[in-house]
Amino acid sequence: MARSTTKDAQDLFHSLRSAYAATPTNLKIIDLYVIFAVLTAIMQVAYMAIVGSFPFNSFLSGVLSCVGTAVLAVCLRIQVNKENKEFKDLPPERGL
């Protein structure tokens, strides 16, 4: 039973990796930016958990700005993606 789940997980990882290899470079750059924003928010939460949350409003502003930036970058990725049919009639420069 364990072999089939390991094989299924490897097949899933391989299929996701091969599908992502066909992704255009500009979308990969946006993906890296989203990952950076999320990791920055996680680091801020970890810092708050270790050190403390004395200036709590500073913590909130830092984490929420990272999350908001990630959300806006995902919206940009949706608009710039050429395979998305909803924004087919709009030029990709509109998202920028």
Backbone as XML, in Angstrom:
<?xml version="1.0"?>
<chain id="A" units="angstrom">
  <residue number="1" name="MET">
    <atom name="N" x="0.811" y="-1.188" z="0.000"/>
    <atom name="CA" x="0.000" y="0.000" z="0.000"/>
    <atom name="C" x="0.863" y="1.265" z="0.000"/>
  </residue>
  <residue number="2" name="ALA">
    <atom name="N" x="1.979" y="1.222" z="0.717"/>
    <atom name="CA" x="2.855" y="2.389" z="0.784"/>
    <atom name="C" x="3.543" y="2.639" z="-0.552"/>
  </residue>
  <residue number="3" name="ARG">
    <atom name="N" x="3.802" y="1.597" z="-1.303"/>
    <atom name="CA" x="4.469" y="1.782" z="-2.586"/>
    <atom name="C" x="3.561" y="2.499" z="-3.581"/>
  </residue>
  <residue number="4" name="SER">
    <atom name="N" x="2.283" y="2.175" z="-3.568"/>
    <atom name="CA" x="1.382" y="2.820" z="-4.521"/>
    <atom name="C" x="1.218" y="4.307" z="-4.202"/>
  </residue>
  <residue number="5" name="THR">
    <atom name="N" x="1.163" y="4.675" z="-2.931"/>
    <atom name="CA" x="1.034" y="6.093" z="-2.605"/>
    <atom name="C" x="2.317" y="6.843" z="-2.933"/>
  </residue>
  <residue number="6" name="THR">
    <atom name="N" x="3.470" y="6.209" z="-2.735"/>
    <atom name="CA" x="4.732" y="6.844" z="-3.097"/>
    <atom name="C" x="4.821" y="7.013" z="-4.609"/>
  </residue>
  <residue number="7" name="LYS">
    <atom name="N" x="4.415" y="6.009" z="-5.339"/>
    <atom name="CA" x="4.426" y="6.078" z="-6.798"/>
    <atom name="C" x="3.450" y="7.130" z="-7.298"/>
  </residue>
  <residue number="8" name="ASP">
    <atom name="N" x="2.269" y="7.205" z="-6.674"/>
    <atom name="CA" x="1.289" y="8.218" z="-7.061"/>
    <atom name="C" x="1.808" y="9.621" z="-6.780"/>
  </residue>
  <residue number="9" name="ALA">
    <atom name="N" x="2.469" y="9.793" z="-5.652"/>
    <atom name="CA" x="3.026" y="11.097" z="-5.314"/>
    <atom name="C" x="4.132" y="11.488" z="-6.286"/>
  </residue>
  <residue number="10" name="GLN">
    <atom name="N" x="4.965" y="10.536" z="-6.672"/>
    <atom name="CA" x="6.021" y="10.821" z="-7.642"/>
    <atom name="C" x="5.429" y="11.153" z="-9.003"/>
  </residue>
  <residue number="11" name="ASP">
    <atom name="N" x="4.394" y="10.446" z="-9.405"/>
    <atom name="CA" x="3.742" y="10.741" z="-10.683"/>
    <atom name="C" x="3.097" y="12.117" z="-10.675"/>
  </residue>
  <residue number="12" name="LEU">
    <atom name="N" x="2.459" y="12.454" z="-9.566"/>
    <atom name="CA" x="1.839" y="13.767" z="-9.448"/>
    <atom name="C" x="2.898" y="14.866" z="-9.502"/>
  </residue>
  <residue number="13" name="PHE">
    <atom name="N" x="3.997" y="14.694" z="-8.771"/>
    <atom name="CA" x="5.070" y="15.685" z="-8.775"/>
    <atom name="C" x="5.671" y="15.826" z="-10.165"/>
  </residue>
  <residue number="14" name="HIS">
    <atom name="N" x="5.864" y="14.713" z="-10.858"/>
    <atom name="CA" x="6.431" y="14.759" z="-12.207"/>
    <atom name="C" x="5.488" y="15.462" z="-13.183"/>
  </residue>
  <residue number="15" name="SER">
    <atom name="N" x="4.204" y="15.193" z="-13.086"/>
    <atom name="CA" x="3.255" y="15.830" z="-14.000"/>
    <atom name="C" x="3.150" y="17.331" z="-13.729"/>
  </residue>
  <residue number="16" name="LEU">
    <atom name="N" x="3.178" y="17.733" z="-12.452"/>
    <atom name="CA" x="3.145" y="19.156" z="-12.132"/>
    <atom name="C" x="4.414" y="19.864" z="-12.607"/>
  </residue>
  <residue number="17" name="ARG">
    <atom name="N" x="5.537" y="19.192" z="-12.443"/>
    <atom name="CA" x="6.803" y="19.789" z="-12.875"/>
    <atom name="C" x="6.863" y="19.938" z="-14.389"/>
  </residue>
  <residue number="18" name="SER">
    <atom name="N" x="6.393" y="18.934" z="-15.123"/>
    <atom name="CA" x="6.413" y="19.032" z="-16.582"/>
    <atom name="C" x="5.409" y="20.071" z="-17.078"/>
  </residue>
  <residue number="19" name="ALA">
    <atom name="N" x="4.282" y="20.214" z="-16.395"/>
    <atom name="CA" x="3.310" y="21.235" z="-16.796"/>
    <atom name="C" x="3.845" y="22.632" z="-16.496"/>
  </residue>
  <residue number="20" name="TYR">
    <atom name="N" x="4.560" y="22.791" z="-15.390"/>
    <atom name="CA" x="5.105" y="24.097" z="-15.041"/>
    <atom name="C" x="6.274" y="24.477" z="-15.932"/>
  </residue>
  <residue number="21" name="ALA">
    <atom name="N" x="6.930" y="23.501" z="-16.516"/>
    <atom name="CA" x="8.046" y="23.800" z="-17.420"/>
    <atom name="C" x="7.563" y="24.537" z="-18.660"/>
  </residue>
  <residue number="22" name="ALA">
    <atom name="N" x="6.294" y="24.345" z="-19.026"/>
    <atom name="CA" x="5.739" y="25.016" z="-20.197"/>
    <atom name="C" x="5.211" y="26.415" z="-19.881"/>
  </residue>
  <residue number="23" name="THR">
    <atom name="N" x="5.303" y="26.840" z="-18.632"/>
    <atom name="CA" x="4.822" y="28.159" z="-18.231"/>
    <atom name="C" x="5.767" y="29.236" z="-18.751"/>
  </residue>
  <residue number="24" name="PRO">
    <atom name="N" x="5.212" y="30.336" z="-19.292"/>
    <atom name="CA" x="6.078" y="31.422" z="-19.790"/>
    <atom name="C" x="6.923" y="32.036" z="-18.669"/>
  </residue>
  <residue number="25" name="THR">
    <atom name="N" x="8.010" y="32.656" z="-19.063"/>
    <atom name="CA" x="8.972" y="33.211" z="-18.110"/>
    <atom name="C" x="8.379" y="34.347" z="-17.287"/>
  </residue>
  <residue number="26" name="ASN">
    <atom name="N" x="7.559" y="35.195" z="-17.895"/>
    <atom name="CA" x="7.007" y="36.313" z="-17.131"/>
    <atom name="C" x="6.079" y="35.826" z="-16.016"/>
  </residue>
  <residue number="27" name="LEU">
    <atom name="N" x="5.383" y="34.719" z="-16.228"/>
    <atom name="CA" x="4.542" y="34.164" z="-15.168"/>
    <atom name="C" x="5.385" y="33.525" z="-14.071"/>
  </residue>
  <residue number="28" name="LYS">
    <atom name="N" x="6.518" y="32.954" z="-14.448"/>
    <atom name="CA" x="7.415" y="32.378" z="-13.445"/>
    <atom name="C" x="8.011" y="33.468" z="-12.555"/>
  </residue>
  <residue number="29" name="ILE">
    <atom name="N" x="8.304" y="34.622" z="-13.132"/>
    <atom name="CA" x="8.831" y="35.741" z="-12.350"/>
    <atom name="C" x="7.782" y="36.231" z="-11.356"/>
  </residue>
  <residue number="30" name="ILE">
    <atom name="N" x="6.532" y="36.312" z="-11.797"/>
    <atom name="CA" x="5.456" y="36.709" z="-10.886"/>
    <atom name="C" x="5.285" y="35.666" z="-9.784"/>
  </residue>
  <residue number="31" name="ASP">
    <atom name="N" x="5.414" y="34.387" z="-10.142"/>
    <atom name="CA" x="5.328" y="33.324" z="-9.136"/>
    <atom name="C" x="6.423" y="33.459" z="-8.084"/>
  </residue>
  <residue number="32" name="LEU">
    <atom name="N" x="7.635" y="33.782" z="-8.518"/>
    <atom name="CA" x="8.737" y="33.984" z="-7.570"/>
    <atom name="C" x="8.454" y="35.147" z="-6.631"/>
  </residue>
  <residue number="33" name="TYR">
    <atom name="N" x="7.856" y="36.205" z="-7.169"/>
    <atom name="CA" x="7.518" y="37.355" z="-6.333"/>
    <atom name="C" x="6.452" y="36.993" z="-5.307"/>
  </residue>
  <residue number="34" name="VAL">
    <atom name="N" x="5.464" y="36.195" z="-5.707"/>
    <atom name="CA" x="4.421" y="35.756" z="-4.775"/>
    <atom name="C" x="5.042" y="34.900" z="-3.672"/>
  </residue>
  <residue number="35" name="ILE">
    <atom name="N" x="5.937" y="33.995" z="-4.047"/>
    <atom name="CA" x="6.608" y="33.148" z="-3.056"/>
    <atom name="C" x="7.433" y="34.012" z="-2.093"/>
  </residue>
  <residue number="36" name="PHE">
    <atom name="N" x="8.118" y="35.020" z="-2.629"/>
    <atom name="CA" x="8.895" y="35.923" z="-1.781"/>
    <atom name="C" x="8.002" y="36.655" z="-0.791"/>
  </residue>
  <residue number="37" name="ALA">
    <atom name="N" x="6.860" y="37.149" z="-1.238"/>
    <atom name="CA" x="5.956" y="37.886" z="-0.352"/>
    <atom name="C" x="5.398" y="36.978" z="0.738"/>
  </residue>
  <residue number="38" name="VAL">
    <atom name="N" x="5.037" y="35.759" z="0.378"/>
    <atom name="CA" x="4.492" y="34.825" z="1.369"/>
    <atom name="C" x="5.578" y="34.419" z="2.368"/>
  </residue>
  <residue number="39" name="LEU">
    <atom name="N" x="6.792" y="34.160" z="1.888"/>
    <atom name="CA" x="7.879" y="33.800" z="2.802"/>
    <atom name="C" x="8.232" y="34.951" z="3.742"/>
  </residue>
  <residue number="40" name="THR">
    <atom name="N" x="8.151" y="36.171" z="3.248"/>
    <atom name="CA" x="8.405" y="37.324" z="4.105"/>
    <atom name="C" x="7.357" y="37.414" z="5.209"/>
  </residue>
  <residue number="41" name="ALA">
    <atom name="N" x="6.099" y="37.168" z="4.873"/>
    <atom name="CA" x="5.040" y="37.185" z="5.884"/>
    <atom name="C" x="5.252" y="36.072" z="6.906"/>
  </residue>
  <residue number="42" name="ILE">
    <atom name="N" x="5.663" y="34.891" z="6.452"/>
    <atom name="CA" x="5.918" y="33.779" z="7.367"/>
    <atom name="C" x="7.083" y="34.100" z="8.293"/>
  </residue>
  <residue number="43" name="MET">
    <atom name="N" x="8.117" y="34.736" z="7.746"/>
    <atom name="CA" x="9.253" y="35.117" z="8.590"/>
    <atom name="C" x="8.846" y="36.139" z="9.642"/>
  </residue>
  <residue number="44" name="GLN">
    <atom name="N" x="7.976" y="37.058" z="9.291"/>
    <atom name="CA" x="7.516" y="38.045" z="10.261"/>
    <atom name="C" x="6.689" y="37.400" z="11.364"/>
  </residue>
  <residue number="45" name="VAL">
    <atom name="N" x="5.861" y="36.418" z="11.001"/>
    <atom name="CA" x="5.066" y="35.712" z="12.010"/>
    <atom name="C" x="5.987" y="34.901" z="12.924"/>
  </residue>
  <residue number="46" name="ALA">
    <atom name="N" x="6.992" y="34.260" z="12.347"/>
    <atom name="CA" x="7.938" y="33.495" z="13.167"/>
    <atom name="C" x="8.717" y="34.417" z="14.097"/>
  </residue>
  <residue number="47" name="TYR">
    <atom name="N" x="9.134" y="35.565" z="13.616"/>
    <atom name="CA" x="9.846" y="36.528" z="14.452"/>
    <atom name="C" x="8.963" y="36.997" z="15.601"/>
  </residue>
  <residue number="48" name="MET">
    <atom name="N" x="7.686" y="37.243" z="15.307"/>
    <atom name="CA" x="6.771" y="37.680" z="16.345"/>
    <atom name="C" x="6.571" y="36.583" z="17.386"/>
  </residue>
  <residue number="49" name="ALA">
    <atom name="N" x="6.530" y="35.335" z="16.931"/>
    <atom name="CA" x="6.340" y="34.221" z="17.868"/>
    <atom name="C" x="7.561" y="34.033" z="18.761"/>
  </residue>
  <residue number="50" name="ILE">
    <atom name="N" x="8.753" y="34.291" z="18.228"/>
    <atom name="CA" x="9.984" y="34.096" z="19.005"/>
    <atom name="C" x="10.267" y="35.291" z="19.917"/>
  </residue>
  <residue number="51" name="VAL">
    <atom name="N" x="10.232" y="36.483" z="19.367"/>
    <atom name="CA" x="10.657" y="37.670" z="20.102"/>
    <atom name="C" x="9.514" y="38.278" z="20.909"/>
  </residue>
  <residue number="52" name="GLY">
    <atom name="N" x="8.337" y="38.296" z="20.352"/>
    <atom name="CA" x="7.193" y="38.918" z="21.016"/>
    <atom name="C" x="6.545" y="39.936" z="20.104"/>
  </residue>
  <residue number="53" name="SER">
    <atom name="N" x="5.406" y="40.421" z="20.536"/>
    <atom name="CA" x="4.641" y="41.326" z="19.671"/>
    <atom name="C" x="4.407" y="42.665" z="20.361"/>
  </residue>
  <residue number="54" name="PHE">
    <atom name="N" x="5.486" y="43.284" z="20.838"/>
    <atom name="CA" x="5.296" y="44.564" z="21.527"/>
    <atom name="C" x="4.667" y="45.615" z="20.625"/>
  </residue>
  <residue number="55" name="PRO">
    <atom name="N" x="5.287" y="45.964" z="19.497"/>
    <atom name="CA" x="4.556" y="46.898" z="18.617"/>
    <atom name="C" x="3.647" y="46.091" z="17.679"/>
  </residue>
  <residue number="56" name="PHE">
    <atom name="N" x="2.477" y="45.688" z="18.191"/>
    <atom name="CA" x="1.595" y="44.796" z="17.434"/>
    <atom name="C" x="1.101" y="45.438" z="16.148"/>
  </residue>
  <residue number="57" name="ASN">
    <atom name="N" x="0.899" y="46.748" z="16.142"/>
    <atom name="CA" x="0.437" y="47.400" z="14.923"/>
    <atom name="C" x="1.508" y="47.348" z="13.831"/>
  </residue>
  <residue number="58" name="SER">
    <atom name="N" x="2.776" y="47.360" z="14.211"/>
    <atom name="CA" x="3.843" y="47.209" z="13.220"/>
    <atom name="C" x="3.848" y="45.807" z="12.634"/>
  </residue>
  <residue number="59" name="PHE">
    <atom name="N" x="3.620" y="44.824" z="13.489"/>
    <atom name="CA" x="3.521" y="43.443" z="13.008"/>
    <atom name="C" x="2.350" y="43.297" z="12.051"/>
  </residue>
  <residue number="60" name="LEU">
    <atom name="N" x="1.205" y="43.835" z="12.422"/>
    <atom name="CA" x="0.032" y="43.736" z="11.551"/>
    <atom name="C" x="0.261" y="44.415" z="10.208"/>
  </residue>
  <residue number="61" name="SER">
    <atom name="N" x="0.848" y="45.596" z="10.233"/>
    <atom name="CA" x="1.063" y="46.305" z="8.977"/>
    <atom name="C" x="2.053" y="45.559" z="8.084"/>
  </residue>
  <residue number="62" name="GLY">
    <atom name="N" x="3.086" y="44.966" z="8.669"/>
    <atom name="CA" x="4.055" y="44.218" z="7.870"/>
    <atom name="C" x="3.470" y="42.971" z="7.250"/>
  </residue>
  <residue number="63" name="VAL">
    <atom name="N" x="2.730" y="42.193" z="8.048"/>
    <atom name="CA" x="2.159" y="40.946" z="7.537"/>
    <atom name="C" x="1.052" y="41.235" z="6.525"/>
  </residue>
  <residue number="64" name="LEU">
    <atom name="N" x="0.184" y="42.186" z="6.834"/>
    <atom name="CA" x="-0.918" y="42.474" z="5.909"/>
    <atom name="C" x="-0.426" y="43.100" z="4.610"/>
  </residue>
  <residue number="65" name="SER">
    <atom name="N" x="0.653" y="43.861" z="4.659"/>
    <atom name="CA" x="1.186" y="44.401" z="3.406"/>
    <atom name="C" x="1.788" y="43.286" z="2.553"/>
  </residue>
  <residue number="66" name="CYS">
    <atom name="N" x="2.426" y="42.312" z="3.190"/>
    <atom name="CA" x="2.957" y="41.167" z="2.432"/>
    <atom name="C" x="1.833" y="40.343" z="1.812"/>
  </residue>
  <residue number="67" name="VAL">
    <atom name="N" x="0.780" y="40.098" z="2.585"/>
    <atom name="CA" x="-0.353" y="39.324" z="2.066"/>
    <atom name="C" x="-1.061" y="40.096" z="0.956"/>
  </residue>
  <residue number="68" name="GLY">
    <atom name="N" x="-1.249" y="41.388" z="1.147"/>
    <atom name="CA" x="-1.889" y="42.204" z="0.112"/>
    <atom name="C" x="-1.074" y="42.255" z="-1.165"/>
  </residue>
  <residue number="69" name="THR">
    <atom name="N" x="0.230" y="42.354" z="-1.032"/>
    <atom name="CA" x="1.100" y="42.349" z="-2.206"/>
    <atom name="C" x="1.010" y="41.018" z="-2.941"/>
  </residue>
  <residue number="70" name="ALA">
    <atom name="N" x="0.959" y="39.925" z="-2.188"/>
    <atom name="CA" x="0.840" y="38.605" z="-2.818"/>
    <atom name="C" x="-0.491" y="38.478" z="-3.548"/>
  </residue>
  <residue number="71" name="VAL">
    <atom name="N" x="-1.559" y="38.974" z="-2.964"/>
    <atom name="CA" x="-2.876" y="38.903" z="-3.614"/>
    <atom name="C" x="-2.885" y="39.726" z="-4.896"/>
  </residue>
  <residue number="72" name="LEU">
    <atom name="N" x="-2.323" y="40.920" z="-4.842"/>
    <atom name="CA" x="-2.270" y="41.755" z="-6.051"/>
    <atom name="C" x="-1.401" y="41.117" z="-7.132"/>
  </residue>
  <residue number="73" name="ALA">
    <atom name="N" x="-0.321" y="40.453" z="-6.739"/>
    <atom name="CA" x="0.524" y="39.776" z="-7.716"/>
    <atom name="C" x="-0.203" y="38.589" z="-8.342"/>
  </residue>
  <residue number="74" name="VAL">
    <atom name="N" x="-1.010" y="37.883" z="-7.567"/>
    <atom name="CA" x="-1.799" y="36.785" z="-8.133"/>
    <atom name="C" x="-2.819" y="37.327" z="-9.116"/>
  </residue>
  <residue number="75" name="CYS">
    <atom name="N" x="-3.436" y="38.464" z="-8.791"/>
    <atom name="CA" x="-4.371" y="39.090" z="-9.729"/>
    <atom name="C" x="-3.661" y="39.504" z="-11.015"/>
  </residue>
  <residue number="76" name="LEU">
    <atom name="N" x="-2.450" y="40.021" z="-10.886"/>
    <atom name="CA" x="-1.659" y="40.366" z="-12.072"/>
    <atom name="C" x="-1.350" y="39.124" z="-12.892"/>
  </residue>
  <residue number="77" name="ARG">
    <atom name="N" x="-1.022" y="38.030" z="-12.228"/>
    <atom name="CA" x="-0.716" y="36.782" z="-12.933"/>
    <atom name="C" x="-1.928" y="36.279" z="-13.696"/>
  </residue>
  <residue number="78" name="ILE">
    <atom name="N" x="-3.100" y="36.417" z="-13.108"/>
    <atom name="CA" x="-4.327" y="35.980" z="-13.779"/>
    <atom name="C" x="-4.572" y="36.816" z="-15.028"/>
  </residue>
  <residue number="79" name="GLN">
    <atom name="N" x="-4.332" y="38.125" z="-14.961"/>
    <atom name="CA" x="-4.587" y="38.987" z="-16.110"/>
    <atom name="C" x="-3.550" y="38.819" z="-17.211"/>
  </residue>
  <residue number="80" name="VAL">
    <atom name="N" x="-2.307" y="38.552" z="-16.844"/>
    <atom name="CA" x="-1.237" y="38.454" z="-17.838"/>
    <atom name="C" x="-1.218" y="37.082" z="-18.511"/>
  </residue>
  <residue number="81" name="ASN">
    <atom name="N" x="-1.781" y="36.070" z="-17.859"/>
    <atom name="CA" x="-1.771" y="34.709" z="-18.401"/>
    <atom name="C" x="-2.548" y="34.661" z="-19.714"/>
  </residue>
  <residue number="82" name="LYS">
    <atom name="N" x="-1.898" y="34.209" z="-20.774"/>
    <atom name="CA" x="-2.528" y="34.171" z="-22.090"/>
    <atom name="C" x="-3.535" y="33.038" z="-22.224"/>
  </residue>
  <residue number="83" name="GLU">
    <atom name="N" x="-3.433" y="32.019" z="-21.381"/>
    <atom name="CA" x="-4.361" y="30.903" z="-21.445"/>
    <atom name="C" x="-5.682" y="31.193" z="-20.738"/>
  </residue>
  <residue number="84" name="ASN">
    <atom name="N" x="-5.756" y="32.295" z="-20.019"/>
    <atom name="CA" x="-6.986" y="32.665" z="-19.328"/>
    <atom name="C" x="-7.968" y="33.242" z="-20.344"/>
  </residue>
  <residue number="85" name="LYS">
    <atom name="N" x="-9.143" y="32.658" z="-20.437"/>
    <atom name="CA" x="-10.121" y="33.068" z="-21.445"/>
    <atom name="C" x="-10.902" y="34.318" z="-21.038"/>
  </residue>
  <residue number="86" name="GLU">
    <atom name="N" x="-10.952" y="34.645" z="-19.743"/>
    <atom name="CA" x="-11.731" y="35.799" z="-19.307"/>
    <atom name="C" x="-11.114" y="37.123" z="-19.759"/>
  </residue>
  <residue number="87" name="PHE">
    <atom name="N" x="-9.819" y="37.186" z="-19.852"/>
    <atom name="CA" x="-9.133" y="38.419" z="-20.239"/>
    <atom name="C" x="-8.551" y="38.307" z="-21.645"/>
  </residue>
  <residue number="88" name="LYS">
    <atom name="N" x="-9.175" y="37.493" z="-22.477"/>
    <atom name="CA" x="-8.656" y="37.252" z="-23.819"/>
    <atom name="C" x="-8.718" y="38.505" z="-24.694"/>
  </residue>
  <residue number="89" name="ASP">
    <atom name="N" x="-9.786" y="39.298" z="-24.563"/>
    <atom name="CA" x="-9.953" y="40.465" z="-25.413"/>
    <atom name="C" x="-9.138" y="41.662" z="-24.944"/>
  </residue>
  <residue number="90" name="LEU">
    <atom name="N" x="-8.652" y="41.641" z="-23.734"/>
    <atom name="CA" x="-7.914" y="42.770" z="-23.186"/>
    <atom name="C" x="-6.419" y="42.607" z="-23.456"/>
  </residue>
  <residue number="91" name="PRO">
    <atom name="N" x="-5.726" y="43.699" z="-23.734"/>
    <atom name="CA" x="-4.272" y="43.585" z="-23.949"/>
    <atom name="C" x="-3.564" y="43.264" z="-22.622"/>
  </residue>
  <residue number="92" name="PRO">
    <atom name="N" x="-2.458" y="42.535" z="-22.669"/>
    <atom name="CA" x="-1.751" y="42.196" z="-21.426"/>
    <atom name="C" x="-1.137" y="43.410" z="-20.743"/>
  </residue>
  <residue number="93" name="GLU">
    <atom name="N" x="-0.933" y="44.508" z="-21.467"/>
    <atom name="CA" x="-0.368" y="45.711" z="-20.862"/>
    <atom name="C" x="-1.344" y="46.333" z="-19.877"/>
  </residue>
  <residue number="94" name="ARG">
    <atom name="N" x="-2.621" y="46.014" z="-19.998"/>
    <atom name="CA" x="-3.612" y="46.571" z="-19.080"/>
    <atom name="C" x="-3.346" y="46.113" z="-17.651"/>
  </residue>
  <residue number="95" name="GLY">
    <atom name="N" x="-2.889" y="44.901" z="-17.485"/>
    <atom name="CA" x="-2.575" y="44.413" z="-16.146"/>
    <atom name="C" x="-1.355" y="45.079" z="-15.545"/>
  </residue>
  <residue number="96" name="LEU">
    <atom name="N" x="-0.506" y="45.620" z="-16.383"/>
    <atom name="CA" x="0.707" y="46.266" z="-15.897"/>
    <atom name="C" x="0.447" y="47.738" z="-15.692"/>
  </residue>
</chain>
